[in-house]
Amino acid sequence: MYKKCKSCVLLGNMGEQLIINDKTVTVKKNLNCKSPNVIYLAQCQLCSKIPVVDDTYTGQTGQPFHKRVNGHRACFTNPDDVDLVEKSALSLHSYNEHRNNFDLNNFKFILHDQSRPRDLNRRESRHIGELRTNVMGLNRM
């Protein structure tokens, strides 16, 4: 964890678990916000306590993870700018479900996997299918 890093505070620690569509996902790899070529999961902490709610997003980035989170963060700057909000499934979910609490800090991120750049799309697709975030998650947005 890096001091003053806005992304590190959102990251789950090694050994931490998320329940995603009745599957337990444990942070296994020692990845951090500077890690590139990662598959990440983002779970809305406002929704995760409610059963059968679409609350998790599976994403990937070839750049260091903190730069991708900054891209999501930019979509949370102005909830009145619908064009900006619609550029991120996370901000769109927050806007639609939690407009009064529109904040990226409502999401818990875990770095789920890392791969070679050429394998990112395939691995992300596999994780989306396994965790069903395209049917019961934010990837369907």
N, CA, C and O atoms as a GROMACS GRO file, in nm:
protein
  564
    1MET      N    1   0.085  -0.118   0.000
    1MET     CA    2   0.000   0.000   0.000
    1MET      C    3   0.089   0.124   0.000
    1MET      O    4   0.185   0.134   0.076
    2TYR      N    5   0.055   0.216  -0.086
    2TYR     CA    6   0.133   0.337  -0.100
    2TYR      C    7   0.065   0.451  -0.026
    2TYR      O    8  -0.057   0.469  -0.034
    3LYS      N    9   0.145   0.529   0.045
    3LYS     CA   10   0.090   0.643   0.118
    3LYS      C   11   0.027   0.741   0.020
    3LYS      O   12   0.080   0.765  -0.088
    4LYS      N   13  -0.085   0.796   0.059
    4LYS     CA   14  -0.158   0.897  -0.018
    4LYS      C   15  -0.214   0.845  -0.150
    4LYS      O   16  -0.261   0.925  -0.231
    5CYS      N   17  -0.212   0.714  -0.174
    5CYS     CA   18  -0.268   0.660  -0.297
    5CYS      C   19  -0.418   0.642  -0.281
    5CYS      O   20  -0.463   0.571  -0.191
    6LYS      N   21  -0.495   0.706  -0.367
    6LYS     CA   22  -0.641   0.698  -0.359
    6LYS      C   23  -0.693   0.562  -0.405
    6LYS      O   24  -0.806   0.525  -0.372
    7SER      N   25  -0.612   0.488  -0.480
    7SER     CA   26  -0.654   0.356  -0.527
    7SER      C   27  -0.629   0.248  -0.422
    7SER      O   28  -0.709   0.156  -0.408
    8CYS      N   29  -0.520   0.260  -0.349
    8CYS     CA   30  -0.485   0.157  -0.250
    8CYS      C   31  -0.592   0.141  -0.142
    8CYS      O   32  -0.617   0.029  -0.097
    9VAL      N   33  -0.654   0.250  -0.103
    9VAL     CA   34  -0.755   0.240   0.002
    9VAL      C   35  -0.880   0.165  -0.044
    9VAL      O   36  -0.959   0.120   0.039
   10LEU      N   37  -0.898   0.152  -0.174
   10LEU     CA   38  -1.014   0.080  -0.229
   10LEU      C   39  -0.986  -0.069  -0.249
   10LEU      O   40  -1.079  -0.147  -0.274
   11LEU      N   41  -0.859  -0.109  -0.239
   11LEU     CA   42  -0.818  -0.246  -0.269
   11LEU      C   43  -0.834  -0.340  -0.151
   11LEU      O   44  -0.802  -0.304  -0.037
   12GLY      N   45  -0.885  -0.460  -0.178
   12GLY     CA   46  -0.889  -0.565  -0.077
   12GLY      C   47  -0.749  -0.620  -0.054
   12GLY      O   48  -0.665  -0.615  -0.143
   13ASN      N   49  -0.725  -0.671   0.064
   13ASN     CA   50  -0.595  -0.727   0.101
   13ASN      C   51  -0.589  -0.875   0.070
   13ASN      O   52  -0.692  -0.941   0.054
   14MET      N   53  -0.467  -0.928   0.061
   14MET     CA   54  -0.450  -1.070   0.036
   14MET      C   55  -0.524  -1.150   0.143
   14MET      O   56  -0.512  -1.121   0.262
   15GLY      N   57  -0.600  -1.248   0.100
   15GLY     CA   58  -0.679  -1.330   0.192
   15GLY      C   59  -0.822  -1.283   0.209
   15GLY      O   60  -0.908  -1.359   0.254
   16GLU      N   61  -0.849  -1.158   0.173
   16GLU     CA   62  -0.985  -1.104   0.185
   16GLU      C   63  -1.076  -1.173   0.084
   16GLU      O   64  -1.031  -1.216  -0.022
   17GLN      N   65  -1.204  -1.183   0.117
   17GLN     CA   66  -1.298  -1.254   0.031
   17GLN      C   67  -1.416  -1.165  -0.008
   17GLN      O   68  -1.459  -1.078   0.068
   18LEU      N   69  -1.466  -1.190  -0.128
   18LEU     CA   70  -1.591  -1.131  -0.175
   18LEU      C   71  -1.682  -1.245  -0.215
   18LEU      O   72  -1.636  -1.347  -0.268
   19ILE      N   73  -1.810  -1.230  -0.192
   19ILE     CA   74  -1.910  -1.326  -0.239
   19ILE      C   75  -1.973  -1.264  -0.364
   19ILE      O   76  -2.033  -1.158  -0.358
   20ILE      N   77  -1.958  -1.334  -0.476
   20ILE     CA   78  -2.009  -1.284  -0.603
   20ILE      C   79  -2.098  -1.392  -0.664
   20ILE      O   80  -2.051  -1.497  -0.707
   21ASN      N   81  -2.228  -1.363  -0.667
   21ASN     CA   82  -2.326  -1.457  -0.723
   21ASN      C   83  -2.306  -1.598  -0.667
   21ASN      O   84  -2.295  -1.696  -0.742
   22ASP      N   85  -2.302  -1.607  -0.536
   22ASP     CA   86  -2.287  -1.732  -0.461
   22ASP      C   87  -2.152  -1.799  -0.478
   22ASP      O   88  -2.137  -1.916  -0.440
   23LYS      N   89  -2.054  -1.730  -0.531
   23LYS     CA   90  -1.918  -1.784  -0.541
   23LYS      C   91  -1.828  -1.699  -0.452
   23LYS      O   92  -1.835  -1.577  -0.452
   24THR      N   93  -1.742  -1.766  -0.376
   24THR     CA   94  -1.646  -1.696  -0.293
   24THR      C   95  -1.518  -1.674  -0.371
   24THR      O   96  -1.459  -1.767  -0.426
   25VAL      N   97  -1.476  -1.548  -0.377
   25VAL     CA   98  -1.352  -1.512  -0.446
   25VAL      C   99  -1.256  -1.458  -0.340
   25VAL      O  100  -1.288  -1.364  -0.267
   26THR      N  101  -1.138  -1.519  -0.333
   26THR     CA  102  -1.037  -1.480  -0.236
   26THR      C  103  -0.922  -1.411  -0.306
   26THR      O  104  -0.876  -1.456  -0.411
   27VAL      N  105  -0.874  -1.302  -0.247
   27VAL     CA  106  -0.756  -1.235  -0.301
   27VAL      C  107  -0.636  -1.326  -0.275
   27VAL      O  108  -0.595  -1.344  -0.161
   28LYS      N  109  -0.581  -1.383  -0.382
   28LYS     CA  110  -0.473  -1.480  -0.369
   28LYS      C  111  -0.337  -1.424  -0.406
   28LYS      O  112  -0.235  -1.459  -0.346
   29LYS      N  113  -0.336  -1.338  -0.504
   29LYS     CA  114  -0.209  -1.291  -0.555
   29LYS      C  115  -0.166  -1.162  -0.486
   29LYS      O  116  -0.249  -1.080  -0.447
   30ASN      N  117  -0.038  -1.148  -0.474
   30ASN     CA  118   0.015  -1.028  -0.410
   30ASN      C  119   0.035  -0.920  -0.516
   30ASN      O  120   0.147  -0.889  -0.555
   31LEU      N  121  -0.076  -0.863  -0.561
   31LEU     CA  122  -0.073  -0.756  -0.661
   31LEU      C  123  -0.103  -0.625  -0.590
   31LEU      O  124  -0.162  -0.624  -0.482
   32ASN      N  125  -0.062  -0.515  -0.650
   32ASN     CA  126  -0.090  -0.385  -0.589
   32ASN      C  127  -0.134  -0.286  -0.696
   32ASN      O  128  -0.149  -0.321  -0.813
   33CYS      N  129  -0.154  -0.162  -0.656
   33CYS     CA  130  -0.208  -0.062  -0.747
   33CYS      C  131  -0.115  -0.031  -0.863
   33CYS      O  132  -0.159   0.026  -0.963
   34LYS      N  133   0.010  -0.066  -0.854
   34LYS     CA  134   0.106  -0.042  -0.962
   34LYS      C  135   0.114  -0.160  -1.059
   34LYS      O  136   0.184  -0.152  -1.160
   35SER      N  137   0.042  -0.269  -1.030
   35SER     CA  138   0.046  -0.389  -1.114
   35SER      C  139  -0.027  -0.364  -1.246
   35SER      O  140  -0.141  -0.318  -1.246
   36PRO      N  141   0.038  -0.396  -1.360
   36PRO     CA  142  -0.028  -0.385  -1.490
   36PRO      C  143  -0.087  -0.519  -1.532
   36PRO      O  144  -0.063  -0.621  -1.467
   37ASN      N  145  -0.164  -0.519  -1.639
   37ASN     CA  146  -0.218  -0.642  -1.700
   37ASN      C  147  -0.298  -0.726  -1.601
   37ASN      O  148  -0.272  -0.845  -1.584
   38VAL      N  149  -0.394  -0.663  -1.536
   38VAL     CA  150  -0.472  -0.732  -1.433
   38VAL      C  151  -0.620  -0.740  -1.470
   38VAL      O  152  -0.674  -0.657  -1.543
   39ILE      N  153  -0.681  -0.843  -1.417
   39ILE     CA  154  -0.827  -0.858  -1.417
   39ILE      C  155  -0.869  -0.815  -1.276
   39ILE      O  156  -0.816  -0.866  -1.177
   40TYR      N  157  -0.963  -0.724  -1.267
   40TYR     CA  158  -1.005  -0.676  -1.136
   40TYR      C  159  -1.155  -0.692  -1.119
   40TYR      O  160  -1.231  -0.698  -1.216
   41LEU      N  161  -1.196  -0.699  -0.994
   41LEU     CA  162  -1.337  -0.705  -0.959
   41LEU      C  163  -1.368  -0.581  -0.875
   41LEU      O  164  -1.289  -0.542  -0.790
   42ALA      N  165  -1.482  -0.521  -0.900
   42ALA     CA  166  -1.528  -0.406  -0.823
   42ALA      C  167  -1.667  -0.440  -0.771
   42ALA      O  168  -1.758  -0.466  -0.849
   43GLN      N  169  -1.682  -0.439  -0.641
   43GLN     CA  170  -1.812  -0.473  -0.582
   43GLN      C  171  -1.867  -0.354  -0.506
   43GLN      O  172  -1.799  -0.296  -0.421
   44CYS      N  173  -1.991  -0.318  -0.537
   44CYS     CA  174  -2.058  -0.208  -0.468
   44CYS      C  175  -2.088  -0.252  -0.325
   44CYS      O  176  -2.161  -0.348  -0.302
   45GLN      N  177  -2.031  -0.181  -0.231
   45GLN     CA  178  -2.050  -0.216  -0.092
   45GLN      C  179  -2.188  -0.176  -0.039
   45GLN      O  180  -2.231  -0.226   0.064
   46LEU      N  181  -2.256  -0.087  -0.108
   46LEU     CA  182  -2.392  -0.050  -0.068
   46LEU      C  183  -2.491  -0.159  -0.107
   46LEU      O  184  -2.593  -0.178  -0.040
   47CYS      N  185  -2.462  -0.230  -0.216
   47CYS     CA  186  -2.551  -0.336  -0.264
   47CYS      C  187  -2.512  -0.475  -0.215
   47CYS      O  188  -2.598  -0.563  -0.208
   48SER      N  189  -2.387  -0.497  -0.179
   48SER     CA  190  -2.338  -0.632  -0.150
   48SER      C  191  -2.405  -0.697  -0.031
   48SER      O  192  -2.399  -0.819  -0.015
   49LYS      N  193  -2.468  -0.619   0.052
   49LYS     CA  194  -2.536  -0.675   0.170
   49LYS      C  195  -2.679  -0.719   0.138
   49LYS      O  196  -2.746  -0.779   0.223
   50ILE      N  197  -2.726  -0.689   0.018
   50ILE     CA  198  -2.861  -0.723  -0.024
   50ILE      C  199  -2.853  -0.846  -0.115
   50ILE      O  200  -2.786  -0.840  -0.218
   51PRO      N  201  -2.920  -0.956  -0.080
   51PRO     CA  202  -2.915  -1.075  -0.165
   51PRO      C  203  -2.975  -1.049  -0.304
   51PRO      O  204  -3.068  -0.969  -0.319
   52VAL      N  205  -2.923  -1.117  -0.401
   52VAL     CA  206  -2.973  -1.114  -0.540
   52VAL      C  207  -2.978  -0.972  -0.595
   52VAL      O  208  -3.079  -0.930  -0.651
   53VAL      N  209  -2.870  -0.900  -0.580
   53VAL     CA  210  -2.858  -0.766  -0.636
   53VAL      C  211  -2.736  -0.765  -0.725
   53VAL      O  212  -2.631  -0.819  -0.689
   54ASP      N  213  -2.748  -0.702  -0.841
   54ASP     CA  214  -2.635  -0.690  -0.933
   54ASP      C  215  -2.537  -0.589  -0.875
   54ASP      O  216  -2.563  -0.469  -0.877
   55ASP      N  217  -2.424  -0.638  -0.822
   55ASP     CA  218  -2.336  -0.548  -0.748
   55ASP      C  219  -2.189  -0.556  -0.786
   55ASP      O  220  -2.108  -0.482  -0.730
   56THR      N  221  -2.152  -0.642  -0.881
   56THR     CA  222  -2.010  -0.664  -0.909
   56THR      C  223  -1.978  -0.645  -1.056
   56THR      O  224  -2.056  -0.681  -1.144
   57TYR      N  225  -1.862  -0.586  -1.080
   57TYR     CA  226  -1.812  -0.561  -1.215
   57TYR      C  227  -1.678  -0.632  -1.231
   57TYR      O  228  -1.595  -0.628  -1.140
   58THR      N  229  -1.657  -0.696  -1.344
   58THR     CA  230  -1.529  -0.757  -1.378
   58THR      C  231  -1.468  -0.673  -1.489
   58THR      O  232  -1.530  -0.650  -1.592
   59GLY      N  233  -1.345  -0.627  -1.466
   59GLY     CA  234  -1.278  -0.543  -1.566
   59GLY      C  235  -1.134  -0.586  -1.585
   59GLY      O  236  -1.082  -0.670  -1.512
   60GLN      N  237  -1.071  -0.526  -1.683
   60GLN     CA  238  -0.930  -0.555  -1.709
   60GLN      C  239  -0.860  -0.428  -1.752
   60GLN      O  240  -0.922  -0.336  -1.805
   61THR      N  241  -0.730  -0.424  -1.730
   61THR     CA  242  -0.650  -0.311  -1.776
   61THR      C  243  -0.508  -0.356  -1.806
   61THR      O  244  -0.451  -0.437  -1.733
   62GLY      N  245  -0.452  -0.302  -1.912
   62GLY     CA  246  -0.313  -0.329  -1.945
   62GLY      C  247  -0.221  -0.229  -1.877
   62GLY      O  248  -0.102  -0.256  -1.858
   63GLN      N  249  -0.276  -0.115  -1.840
   63GLN     CA  250  -0.195  -0.014  -1.771
   63GLN      C  251  -0.190  -0.046  -1.621
   63GLN      O  252  -0.265  -0.133  -1.575
   64PRO      N  253  -0.106   0.022  -1.545
   64PRO     CA  254  -0.108  -0.001  -1.400
   64PRO      C  255  -0.250   0.023  -1.346
   64PRO      O  256  -0.319   0.115  -1.390
   65PHE      N  257  -0.290  -0.060  -1.251
   65PHE     CA  258  -0.427  -0.058  -1.202
   65PHE      C  259  -0.471   0.081  -1.154
   65PHE      O  260  -0.583   0.122  -1.180
   66HIS      N  261  -0.383   0.153  -1.084
   66HIS     CA  262  -0.423   0.283  -1.029
   66HIS      C  263  -0.463   0.381  -1.140
   66HIS      O  264  -0.547   0.468  -1.118
   67LYS      N  265  -0.405   0.367  -1.257
   67LYS     CA  266  -0.443   0.456  -1.368
   67LYS      C  267  -0.583   0.422  -1.419
   67LYS      O  268  -0.658   0.512  -1.457
   68ARG      N  269  -0.619   0.294  -1.419
   68ARG     CA  270  -0.754   0.255  -1.460
   68ARG      C  271  -0.857   0.304  -1.359
   68ARG      O  272  -0.964   0.351  -1.397
   69VAL      N  273  -0.824   0.294  -1.232
   69VAL     CA  274  -0.916   0.343  -1.128
   69VAL      C  275  -0.934   0.494  -1.142
   69VAL      O  276  -1.044   0.546  -1.122
   70ASN      N  277  -0.827   0.564  -1.177
   70ASN     CA  278  -0.841   0.708  -1.200
   70ASN      C  279  -0.936   0.737  -1.316
   70ASN      O  280  -1.007   0.837  -1.313
   71GLY      N  281  -0.938   0.650  -1.416
   71GLY     CA  282  -1.035   0.664  -1.524
   71GLY      C  283  -1.178   0.649  -1.475
   71GLY      O  284  -1.266   0.725  -1.513
   72HIS      N  285  -1.200   0.549  -1.388
   72HIS     CA  286  -1.333   0.534  -1.327
   72HIS      C  287  -1.363   0.657  -1.240
   72HIS      O  288  -1.474   0.711  -1.245
   73ARG      N  289  -1.265   0.700  -1.162
   73ARG     CA  290  -1.284   0.813  -1.070
   73ARG      C  291  -1.328   0.939  -1.147
   73ARG      O  292  -1.411   1.015  -1.098
   74ALA      N  293  -1.272   0.960  -1.264
   74ALA     CA  294  -1.307   1.079  -1.344
   74ALA      C  295  -1.456   1.082  -1.378
   74ALA      O  296  -1.514   1.189  -1.392
   75CYS      N  297  -1.518   0.965  -1.390
   75CYS     CA  298  -1.661   0.957  -1.423
   75CYS      C  299  -1.749   0.987  -1.302
   75CYS      O  300  -1.871   0.998  -1.316
   76PHE      N  301  -1.688   1.000  -1.185
   76PHE     CA  302  -1.763   1.030  -1.064
   76PHE      C  303  -1.755   1.178  -1.025
   76PHE      O  304  -1.804   1.217  -0.919
   77THR      N  305  -1.693   1.260  -1.110
   77THR     CA  306  -1.672   1.400  -1.071
   77THR      C  307  -1.799   1.483  -1.075
   77THR      O  308  -1.815   1.576  -0.995
   78ASN      N  309  -1.890   1.452  -1.167
   78ASN     CA  310  -2.011   1.534  -1.181
   78ASN      C  311  -2.129   1.447  -1.220
   78ASN      O  312  -2.142   1.410  -1.337
   79PRO      N  313  -2.217   1.412  -1.124
   79PRO     CA  314  -2.330   1.326  -1.157
   79PRO      C  315  -2.430   1.389  -1.254
   79PRO      O  316  -2.514   1.319  -1.311
   80ASP      N  317  -2.422   1.520  -1.274
   80ASP     CA  318  -2.512   1.587  -1.368
   80ASP      C  319  -2.466   1.573  -1.513
   80ASP      O  320  -2.543   1.598  -1.605
   81ASP      N  321  -2.340   1.533  -1.533
   81ASP     CA  322  -2.285   1.515  -1.668
   81ASP      C  323  -2.310   1.370  -1.709
   81ASP      O  324  -2.222   1.285  -1.695
   82VAL      N  325  -2.428   1.342  -1.761
   82VAL     CA  326  -2.470   1.205  -1.793
   82VAL      C  327  -2.376   1.141  -1.896
   82VAL      O  328  -2.352   1.021  -1.890
   83ASP      N  329  -2.324   1.219  -1.991
   83ASP     CA  330  -2.230   1.164  -2.090
   83ASP      C  331  -2.107   1.106  -2.021
   83ASP      O  332  -2.058   1.000  -2.060
   84LEU      N  333  -2.057   1.176  -1.921
   84LEU     CA  334  -1.940   1.129  -1.846
   84LEU      C  335  -1.977   1.008  -1.760
   84LEU      O  336  -1.901   0.911  -1.755
   85VAL      N  337  -2.090   1.013  -1.694
   85VAL     CA  338  -2.136   0.903  -1.607
   85VAL      C  339  -2.148   0.774  -1.687
   85VAL      O  340  -2.112   0.667  -1.637
   86GLU      N  341  -2.197   0.781  -1.809
   86GLU     CA  342  -2.221   0.662  -1.889
   86GLU      C  343  -2.094   0.597  -1.943
   86GLU      O  344  -2.101   0.490  -2.003
   87LYS      N  345  -1.978   0.658  -1.922
   87LYS     CA  346  -1.852   0.602  -1.970
   87LYS      C  347  -1.796   0.495  -1.877
   87LYS      O  348  -1.697   0.430  -1.910
   88SER      N  349  -1.857   0.475  -1.762
   88SER     CA  350  -1.811   0.375  -1.666
   88SER      C  351  -1.931   0.300  -1.609
   88SER      O  352  -2.026   0.362  -1.562
   89ALA      N  353  -1.927   0.168  -1.614
   89ALA     CA  354  -2.036   0.088  -1.557
   89ALA      C  355  -2.050   0.115  -1.407
   89ALA      O  356  -2.160   0.108  -1.352
   90LEU      N  357  -1.940   0.147  -1.342
   90LEU     CA  358  -1.944   0.173  -1.198
   90LEU      C  359  -2.017   0.303  -1.168
   90LEU      O  360  -2.102   0.309  -1.079
   91SER      N  361  -1.985   0.408  -1.243
   91SER     CA  362  -2.053   0.536  -1.219
   91SER      C  363  -2.199   0.528  -1.262
   91SER      O  364  -2.285   0.589  -1.199
   92LEU      N  365  -2.226   0.455  -1.368
   92LEU     CA  366  -2.365   0.439  -1.413
   92LEU      C  367  -2.448   0.366  -1.307
   92LEU      O  368  -2.561   0.404  -1.279
   93HIS      N  369  -2.390   0.261  -1.248
   93HIS     CA  370  -2.458   0.189  -1.140
   93HIS      C  371  -2.484   0.284  -1.022
   93HIS      O  372  -2.596   0.289  -0.969
   94SER      N  373  -2.383   0.358  -0.981
   94SER     CA  374  -2.399   0.451  -0.868
   94SER      C  375  -2.503   0.557  -0.898
   94SER      O  376  -2.583   0.592  -0.811
   95TYR      N  377  -2.502   0.607  -1.019
   95TYR     CA  378  -2.599   0.710  -1.058
   95TYR      C  379  -2.742   0.654  -1.053
   95TYR      O  380  -2.832   0.719  -1.002
   96ASN      N  381  -2.760   0.533  -1.107
   96ASN     CA  382  -2.894   0.474  -1.111
   96ASN      C  383  -2.943   0.425  -0.976
   96ASN      O  384  -3.062   0.437  -0.946
   97GLU      N  385  -2.853   0.371  -0.895
   97GLU     CA  386  -2.895   0.306  -0.770
   97GLU      C  387  -2.871   0.389  -0.644
   97GLU      O  388  -2.942   0.373  -0.545
   98HIS      N  389  -2.772   0.477  -0.647
   98HIS     CA  390  -2.730   0.548  -0.525
   98HIS      C  391  -2.702   0.695  -0.553
   98HIS      O  392  -2.601   0.749  -0.508
   99ARG      N  393  -2.788   0.757  -0.626
   99ARG     CA  394  -2.763   0.895  -0.668
   99ARG      C  395  -2.729   0.987  -0.552
   99ARG      O  396  -2.649   1.079  -0.568
  100ASN      N  397  -2.788   0.964  -0.435
  100ASN     CA  398  -2.759   1.048  -0.319
  100ASN      C  399  -2.626   1.015  -0.254
  100ASN      O  400  -2.578   1.087  -0.166
  101ASN      N  401  -2.566   0.905  -0.296
  101ASN     CA  402  -2.437   0.863  -0.241
  101ASN      C  403  -2.344   0.826  -0.357
  101ASN      O  404  -2.286   0.718  -0.358
  102PHE      N  405  -2.332   0.915  -0.453
  102PHE     CA  406  -2.259   0.895  -0.578
  102PHE      C  407  -2.109   0.908  -0.551
  102PHE      O  408  -2.056   1.019  -0.551
  103ASP      N  409  -2.040   0.794  -0.529
  103ASP     CA  410  -1.900   0.800  -0.487
  103ASP      C  411  -1.829   0.670  -0.522
  103ASP      O  412  -1.880   0.562  -0.492
  104LEU      N  413  -1.713   0.680  -0.584
  104LEU     CA  414  -1.634   0.561  -0.616
  104LEU      C  415  -1.590   0.487  -0.490
  104LEU      O  416  -1.565   0.367  -0.495
  105ASN      N  417  -1.580   0.556  -0.379
  105ASN     CA  418  -1.539   0.494  -0.253
  105ASN      C  419  -1.640   0.391  -0.202
  105ASN      O  420  -1.611   0.321  -0.105
  106ASN      N  421  -1.756   0.381  -0.265
  106ASN     CA  422  -1.853   0.279  -0.229
  106ASN      C  423  -1.817   0.143  -0.287
  106ASN      O  424  -1.884   0.044  -0.258
  107PHE      N  425  -1.712   0.136  -0.367
  107PHE     CA  426  -1.670   0.012  -0.430
  107PHE      C  427  -1.546  -0.045  -0.362
  107PHE      O  428  -1.453   0.028  -0.327
  108LYS      N  429  -1.545  -0.176  -0.346
  108LYS     CA  430  -1.427  -0.250  -0.301
  108LYS      C  431  -1.371  -0.319  -0.424
  108LYS      O  432  -1.443  -0.387  -0.496
  109PHE      N  433  -1.242  -0.301  -0.447
  109PHE     CA  434  -1.174  -0.361  -0.562
  109PHE      C  435  -1.083  -0.474  -0.515
  109PHE      O  436  -1.019  -0.464  -0.410
  110ILE      N  437  -1.079  -0.580  -0.593
  110ILE     CA  438  -0.974  -0.680  -0.571
  110ILE      C  439  -0.909  -0.709  -0.706
  110ILE      O  440  -0.974  -0.711  -0.810
  111LEU      N  441  -0.780  -0.731  -0.699
  111LEU     CA  442  -0.705  -0.769  -0.818
  111LEU      C  443  -0.710  -0.920  -0.824
  111LEU      O  444  -0.649  -0.989  -0.743
  112HIS      N  445  -0.783  -0.970  -0.922
  112HIS     CA  446  -0.822  -1.111  -0.927
  112HIS      C  447  -0.724  -1.198  -1.004
  112HIS      O  448  -0.707  -1.315  -0.971
  113ASP      N  449  -0.660  -1.142  -1.105
  113ASP     CA  450  -0.574  -1.223  -1.192
  113ASP      C  451  -0.479  -1.130  -1.265
  113ASP      O  452  -0.504  -1.010  -1.277
  114GLN      N  453  -0.370  -1.185  -1.313
  114GLN     CA  454  -0.276  -1.111  -1.394
  114GLN      C  455  -0.232  -1.201  -1.508
  114GLN      O  456  -0.215  -1.322  -1.490
  115SER      N  457  -0.213  -1.142  -1.625
  115SER     CA  458  -0.174  -1.224  -1.740
  115SER      C  459  -0.089  -1.143  -1.836
  115SER      O  460  -0.063  -1.025  -1.815
  116ARG      N  461  -0.048  -1.209  -1.940
  116ARG     CA  462   0.022  -1.139  -2.048
  116ARG      C  463  -0.079  -1.048  -2.117
  116ARG      O  464  -0.198  -1.079  -2.121
  117PRO      N  465  -0.033  -0.935  -2.171
  117PRO     CA  466  -0.126  -0.842  -2.236
  117PRO      C  467  -0.213  -0.906  -2.343
  117PRO      O  468  -0.331  -0.873  -2.354
  118ARG      N  469  -0.158  -0.995  -2.421
  118ARG     CA  470  -0.236  -1.056  -2.530
  118ARG      C  471  -0.345  -1.150  -2.480
  118ARG      O  472  -0.436  -1.184  -2.555
  119ASP      N  473  -0.338  -1.191  -2.354
  119ASP     CA  474  -0.438  -1.283  -2.297
  119ASP      C  475  -0.544  -1.213  -2.214
  119ASP      O  476  -0.637  -1.279  -2.167
  120LEU      N  477  -0.534  -1.082  -2.195
  120LEU     CA  478  -0.627  -1.011  -2.106
  120LEU      C  479  -0.774  -1.026  -2.147
  120LEU      O  480  -0.858  -1.056  -2.063
  121ASN      N  481  -0.804  -1.006  -2.274
  121ASN     CA  482  -0.944  -1.014  -2.318
  121ASN      C  483  -1.002  -1.153  -2.292
  121ASN      O  484  -1.115  -1.166  -2.244
  122ARG      N  485  -0.927  -1.255  -2.325
  122ARG     CA  486  -0.974  -1.393  -2.307
  122ARG      C  487  -0.993  -1.424  -2.158
  122ARG      O  488  -1.093  -1.483  -2.120
  123ARG      N  489  -0.897  -1.385  -2.076
  123ARG     CA  490  -0.907  -1.413  -1.932
  123ARG      C  491  -1.022  -1.334  -1.868
  123ARG      O  492  -1.094  -1.387  -1.783
  124GLU      N  493  -1.038  -1.209  -1.909
  124GLU     CA  494  -1.149  -1.130  -1.855
  124GLU      C  495  -1.281  -1.195  -1.892
  124GLU      O  496  -1.370  -1.208  -1.807
  125SER      N  497  -1.295  -1.236  -2.015
  125SER     CA  498  -1.417  -1.302  -2.061
  125SER      C  499  -1.445  -1.429  -1.982
  125SER      O  500  -1.559  -1.456  -1.945
  126ARG      N  501  -1.342  -1.506  -1.956
  126ARG     CA  502  -1.357  -1.629  -1.877
  126ARG      C  503  -1.406  -1.598  -1.736
  126ARG      O  504  -1.495  -1.665  -1.684
  127HIS      N  505  -1.347  -1.496  -1.674
  127HIS     CA  506  -1.388  -1.461  -1.537
  127HIS      C  507  -1.530  -1.404  -1.535
  127HIS      O  508  -1.606  -1.432  -1.442
  128ILE      N  509  -1.566  -1.326  -1.634
  128ILE     CA  510  -1.703  -1.273  -1.643
  128ILE      C  511  -1.802  -1.390  -1.650
  128ILE      O  512  -1.905  -1.388  -1.582
  129GLY      N  513  -1.772  -1.490  -1.732
  129GLY     CA  514  -1.860  -1.607  -1.744
  129GLY      C  515  -1.865  -1.688  -1.616
  129GLY      O  516  -1.974  -1.729  -1.574
  130GLU      N  517  -1.751  -1.713  -1.554
  130GLU     CA  518  -1.747  -1.793  -1.431
  130GLU      C  519  -1.822  -1.725  -1.317
  130GLU      O  520  -1.892  -1.792  -1.240
  131LEU      N  521  -1.808  -1.593  -1.306
  131LEU     CA  522  -1.872  -1.520  -1.197
  131LEU      C  523  -2.011  -1.469  -1.232
  131LEU      O  524  -2.082  -1.414  -1.148
  132ARG      N  525  -2.050  -1.487  -1.359
  132ARG     CA  526  -2.181  -1.448  -1.408
  132ARG      C  527  -2.209  -1.299  -1.392
  132ARG      O  528  -2.323  -1.258  -1.371
  133THR      N  529  -2.105  -1.217  -1.403
  133THR     CA  530  -2.127  -1.073  -1.391
  133THR      C  531  -2.186  -1.013  -1.518
  133THR      O  532  -2.222  -0.895  -1.520
  134ASN      N  533  -2.197  -1.092  -1.624
  134ASN     CA  534  -2.265  -1.045  -1.745
  134ASN      C  535  -2.415  -1.071  -1.738
  134ASN      O  536  -2.491  -1.013  -1.816
  135VAL      N  537  -2.457  -1.156  -1.646
  135VAL     CA  538  -2.599  -1.188  -1.629
  135VAL      C  539  -2.650  -1.127  -1.499
  135VAL      O  540  -2.757  -1.067  -1.495
  136MET      N  541  -2.572  -1.144  -1.392
  136MET     CA  542  -2.613  -1.099  -1.259
  136MET      C  543  -2.512  -1.000  -1.203
  136MET      O  544  -2.481  -1.003  -1.084
  137GLY      N  545  -2.459  -0.913  -1.286
  137GLY     CA  546  -2.359  -0.818  -1.242
  137GLY      C  547  -2.360  -0.695  -1.328
  137GLY      O  548  -2.445  -0.678  -1.415
  138LEU      N  549  -2.265  -0.610  -1.303
  138LEU     CA  550  -2.261  -0.481  -1.371
  138LEU      C  551  -2.205  -0.487  -1.512
  138LEU      O  552  -2.214  -0.388  -1.585
  139ASN      N  553  -2.149  -0.600  -1.554
  139ASN     CA  554  -2.099  -0.611  -1.691
  139ASN      C  555  -2.212  -0.612  -1.793
  139ASN      O  556  -2.188  -0.586  -1.911
  140ARG      N  557  -2.333  -0.641  -1.752
  140ARG     CA  558  -2.445  -0.641  -1.845
  140ARG      C  559  -2.486  -0.501  -1.882
  140ARG      O  560  -2.563  -0.484  -1.977
  141MET      N  561  -2.439  -0.399  -1.813
  141MET     CA  562  -2.476  -0.260  -1.840
  141MET      C  563  -2.408  -0.216  -1.967
  141MET      O  564  -2.424  -0.102  -2.009
   0.00000   0.00000   0.00000
